[in-house]
Amino acid sequence: MTSQAPQLFTPLAIRDVTLRNRIVVSPMCQYSCRDGLANDWHLVHLGSRAAGGAGLVFVEATAVMPEGRISPADLGLWSDAHTAGLAPVAAFIRRLGAVPGIQLAHAGRKASCRPPWEGRSKIRPSEEGGWSCQAPSPLPFAPDEPAPQALDAAGIEAVKAAFVQAARRAVAAGFAVVELHAAHGYLLHQFLSPLSNVRDDAYGGDLPGRMRLALETASTIREVIPGGMPLFTRISATDWMPGGWDLEQSVALARELAARGVDLIDVSSGGLVPDAVIPAAPGYQVPFAAAVRERVGVATSAVGLITEPAQAEAVIASGQADLVQLGRAMLHDPYWALHAAQTLGAQPDWPLPYGYAFHRR
């Protein structure tokens, strides 16, 4: 009698793309760019995780316009020069057997900040070379910050166009998966939540109004990327605040996104307000991914303090999610997927120069 192979290491086909396993390197900001351009840091950082056996390797949140950067050191994709800088990264990830993905983002009112090791404080436009932030409503992220500029109709159209152009550039750069970032308190999430969106026009008010920008953006991206290319969307399932965005609204959003051609919902949480009390614990967001998957019938990925191979295997084997995403665990161990295969009894697919060294006689 033989034991069942680990489900974590079964392939997953989404449209025309097949992942070699269910392990994803989550998008993780590196704050290592100048003028939004990828460099050797990104090639080595992401390439090492592809060599480490992950099935899908996401490039960090990538700004679709300069004003959409979290910090001046963020990655961008608003010009052809950015496409050229990212193309070698995507090609190298693919060469190592992983699927290259990119997350497209706009930080909204959380833009124009210093990198985390410099304190994350706002960079003031007039004195320090920052820029004016955009948002659905003139409500700052934190009480001591300046109010952002509420986007007018022309500004909303410009944001949608920037996402679409960035998606086209992602295709040109060789990425195989595009993810729309509508989580963690960034611009699209700001439009979704009643805590940050108090508009009284077609992009505010009731749930359909607040969902409108995310849905229109997803629909248009689906139209301009190849039909066989998967489209993901990352959401925050809850703001962890009374009166905010919650699971019921997330289920409604996921249902509408799926109807517009989004293939997978990447389920995270939080980030909209600084004073939310988040009960972080191993796998604390997995139930949200499971609920969206069960109630909508759409594929999901689970993320958040998933660190151990047995834990990741249980998420997949129990049907709570189709993929697991790892962040800090991948920073700690770029070869997490290969080590997990050894731990769970699967065959690790070491890169040939490494595997040869391990198995030569």
N, C-alpha and C positions, 0 to 999 in steps of 0.2 A: 504493500500500500504506500503510495507516494503522497506527500503533502501538497496542497494547492500552491501554485506559484503566487508570489505576492502581487496583489492587484495594483500596487503602486508602480510596478514596472511593466504593466500592459500598455500597448500603444493606444492612442486616442486620435481618431480621424475627425476633423472639423472642416467641412467643405472639402477643398482640395489639399489640405495640409494635414500631415500625420505627425504627431508628436511621439517620440520614441518611448516616453514614459509620462507619468502624471505629475512630474516635479517641475515647478516653475520658479525661476529667479524673479522675485518681485521687483517692480520698478523702485529704485532707491536713489534719491538725489545724491550727487557726488560734489556739487558746488566746486567744480574744477575746470570751468570753461572761461575763456575770454571771448567776449562778443558772441557767446552762444555756440561756439565752434567746438566740435569734438576733437580730441587729441589723443596722444599715446596712452594717457591714463585710462580712457574709456576702452581702448582696444585691449589693454592688458586686463583691466578689471572685469570686463564682460567676457573676454575670450577665456580667461581662466575658469569662469563658471561654466562655460560651454565645454571646455576640456574636462571639467569635473563631473560631467554626466547628466546635467539637467536636460529636460526635454524642451523647454521653452525658456529663452533668456530675454527678459524685457530691459530695454534701455529705459533710463530714468524718465520722470515727468519732463516732457520736452515742450518748451513754450512755443505757441503758434504765432506769437507776435512779441516784440520786445517788451511791451507793457505787461505781458502775461508772465514774465519771469518772477519767481519767488525772490531771487537775488540776482545781482549782476553776474554771478558766477554760474548761472543755470545754463543748461543745454537748450538750444533753440533749433527751429526748423522753419524759419520765415524767409529764407533765400536759397538760391541754388548753391551758394557756397556752403551752406549747412548740409545740403544734400550730399555734396562731394565729400565733406568731412565724415559723414556717417556711413557712406557706402562701404569703406573698408571694414568697418566694425561689423556691419550686417554680413558681409561676405565671409569674414573670419568665423563668426558664430556658426554660420551654415556649414562651412568647411569642416568644423569639428563635430558635426552631426546633430547639433541643436537647431531649433527654429528661432530665428531672430524676430523679436517683437518690439514695438515702440508704443509708448503711452503719450498721447497728445494732450496738452494741458494749457490752462490759463488760470493764473493764481487769483485774479480779481482783487478783492480788498486785502488779500494776504501777500500782495506783491511788494516789491521795493524794500526788501529786508536784508539785513546782513546775514551771512552764512551762520549756521548754528554755533560754530566755535568762536564767533565774534559776538554772540549774544542774541541773534535773531531780531534785534531792535530795528525799527523803521529807519530807512535812509531818507532823510528829508529832501524833497526835490530842490528847494531853493538854496540850501546851504551845503549839501553834501553830495549832489549829483544823482539823487534818486529820481523818481518820476511819480506823477499823479496816478493813483490807483483807480480802477474801474470796478463797478459793482452794480447789482440791480437797484440798490437803494443807497442813500447817503448815510449808511450805518457802519461805523468802524468795527473792526474785529475786536479791539480792546478799547476800553474807555479813554486811555491816554493817547490814542492814535488819532491822526487827522481823519476827517470823514472822507470816504472815497467819492468819486464823481459817479452819479447815477447815469448809466448808459441810456442814451436816447435811441430812437428807432434806427438812425443811421449807424450809431455805435454798435447796436446789436447785429445789424447786417454785416458790419465789418468784422465782428468777432466770428460769425458763422463762416464768412468767406475765408478768414484766416485758418480756421480748422480744416476747411475743405482743401485749401492750397497745401497745407501741411500734410494732409493725407495723401495727396498726389505726390508730393515730394518723398514721403515715406515709401511709396511704391517704387518710385524711381531709384531710391537708395538701396533697394533690395530687401526691405523688410517683408515678412510673410504674414504677420499679424499686426493689426492696428487696434489699439485700445483707446477709447474716449474716457478721459478722466472727469468724472462727475461726483467726486468724493472729497473727503478730508477738508471741507470748508473752502475749496477753491471755486472759481467763478460759476460753473454749472451747478454745483451743489448750493451755492449762494442763491441762485435763482429757484432751486427746488424748495428750500426750507422757508417756512413762514417766519422764522426768527430773523432772517436776513433779507427777505423779499417782502416789502410792503407796498409794492407798486399797485396801481389801480387801472393799468392798461391790460392789453392782451397777454402780457408776459408776467402777470402777477395775479393776486387774488386767490381764486380757488385752485384746486389741485391741477386741473387741466392747464390753467394759465401758467402756473409755476413750473409745470413739466415741459412747457412748449419749447423753450430754447434747447433743452437737452434732446428732445425728440426730433426737432427740425434738424439739428446738427447731425444726429446719428443717421437720419434718413438721407441727408445729402451726402454724407461720407459713404454710405452704402452704395449710392448711385455712382460715385466716381472711382471707387476702388474695384479691382477685378471681381467678377462674380464668384470665383473660387477662393477668394481671400477671406479668412475669418475676421469678424469685427467683434471686439469685446467692449464692454463698458464697465468701469469701476464705479461702484456706488458706496456711500455710507448708509448702512441699513437703518441707523438711528443716530440722532444728535446727542443722545443720552441726556436730553433736557425736556422737561414738561413743555408741551405746546409746540415742540419742534418736529422735525422730520422723524418718521418712525417706520417700523416694519410694515405696517399696513400700507402706507404710502409707497414704500419700496417695492412691495409686491405689485401694486398698481403700475408703478413705473416700469418694472421689469417686464410685465405683460405687454405694455405698449412698445417697449424697446424690441422685444422679441418679434412682435408683429411687423416691425420696420426693418427686420433683417439683422438684428444683433444676435450673435450666435452664443455668447456666454456672458453671464453677469458675474463680475469679480466683486465679491461681497466683503467690504470692510465696514468701518463705522467711525463716527466721531469726527473731530477736526473743525467743526463750524464755529464753536465758541470756546474761549479759553478756560472757562470755569466749570465745564462739564466734569462730572465725577464718573470715571470709566472703570468698571470692575475688571481690570485686566488680569487675566490668569491664562494658563495654557489652554489654547483652543477656544477662548471665550467668544470668538466671532463665528465659529463653525455652525452653531444652531441657526444663525441668520442665513448662511449659505444653504443649509438644509431646507429651511422653510421656503425660500425663494424657489429652489429646485423642485420641491414637492408641489407647491401651490401653483406655480406658473408652468411647469413642464419644460423649463429651459435649463441648459447646462450652467453650472456654477463653478467657481473656484473659491476655496476657503483660504483665509490668510489671518495671521495674528497669533504670535507665540506658538507656532507649530515648529518644534525643534527636534523631536525624537523620531527615528524611523518607525517604531511601532505605532506612535501617535498618528503619523501621516498615513500609514497603511490602514489604520482603523477608519480614518475619515473616508478613504476611497472604498474600502471593502464594505463598509456599512451603507454606502450610497448617499452619504451626506453631501458630497461634492464630487465633481468630475476631475478637478485638479486641486493640488495644494500649492500654495505660494509661500516661499521662505524668503525672509529678509536678513535679519541679524544672524540667523544660523548660517546663511551663505557667506556673510562677511567673515564670520568666525572660521568657517571651513569651506573653501571653494569647491572641495571635492565631496561635499555632503552626499550627493546622489550616489557616487561610487561607494562610499563607505556604508550608506544605507543598504545598497544592494548586497554587500557582504554580510551585513548584520541580519538581513531578512532572508538570506539564502538564495538570492537571485545572482545571475552572472554579471559581474561588473564589466562595463564596456570601456576599459581603460584606453586612452589614446595609444596608438601603436608604439611610439617611443617609450612610453611608461610601461605598458603591458609587456613588451619584449624584455625589459629589464627585470620585471617581476617574475617572469615565467621561464627565462632562459635556463638551460642546464649547463 
